[in-house]
Amino acid sequence: MGLDIKMNEKIALVTGGAGFIGSHLCEYLLEKGFKVICVDNLSTGSEENIKHLKNNKNFKFLKKDVREDLDINEKINYIFDLASRASPKDFKIYPIDILTTNGFGVYNLLNLAEKNNAKFLFSSTSEVYGDPKEHPQKETYWGNVNPVGIRGCYDEAKRFAEAMVIAFVKERTLDARIIRIFNTYGPRLNEYDGRVVSNFITQALKNEPLTVYGDGNQTRSFCYVSDMVEGIYEAMMRGEKGDVYNLGNEEEYKILDIAKIIKELTNSDSEIVFNDLPEDDPKIRKPDISKVMKYLNWKPTVKLKEGLERTIEYFKKKI
Ligand code: UDP
């Protein structure tokens, strides 16, 4: 069944809309008064993430793969492309899927945007910076990526897709922009996809050992999902055509410290153990967000402890 569209109503297509960030974005757009078409092939997303939206008359879910014809008849005004596996655990198992989703899939969606004269936002990643030699990472940094390493399928897929987005902006004058998402956490993180925050929380709640990879001195900065979603929205609405925006939190933590904080917040008796560091694991990562603060008037507001407490509550109900 199609959406019931009235004059002046805006339709947003969210691909990867049943995923962790995508489902929060669908909610946010509905609250802002958009009609939302959520497309997801459920490879990593789940219907559980959007089940509370299914009775909303402004929401429509299509179980489809972005590499195929989406067969959408409504006139779309905005496309938020978040469709891709993004977990390092999947890089080993599904490299071709990742490359084709960000290749053929993004190509399809860019053409759909052009056909609809829609604004387009591509969700890229901090992984385009690879194991960075510049710190913090600015949008102008070109990165340090091993194309044939274990993370190459994801890093290069996103780099290729970025180049294609820019090609559509230049050759076809499409109104598209790119965001680079840094580590993000919050409710609906997939329990099984091996991310550090979801791993540590589930391990701590089950009183199992917290598995720190390497010596735990590698750093990441973690953005709470509600902040991320606001940033994505601002990048679509205020972001310039053809521009690139880092979205993430500037507070940088050692992974070992994250383990200690989660152990404390969960009152867990778990011990901390040290496992092998995965190949090409970036040693440091932290966004420079001066550009988005200036041009999008956005910066994260949720402190790590507060965000982790909310995430722990979610996992307590789940496991
Ligand atoms: N990590 C860890 N233990 C885990 C999962 C991840 O020590 O159980 C480390 C991982 O090696 C990396 C960091 O935590 O240095 C963040 O990993 P994640 O998979 O969450 O995202 P990444 O930033 O690597 O894409």
Residues whose N, C-alpha, C, O or C-beta is under 5 A from the ligand:
A	BS01	UDP	P88 G194 R195 V196 V197 N199 T211 V212 Y213 Q218 I255 D281 P282
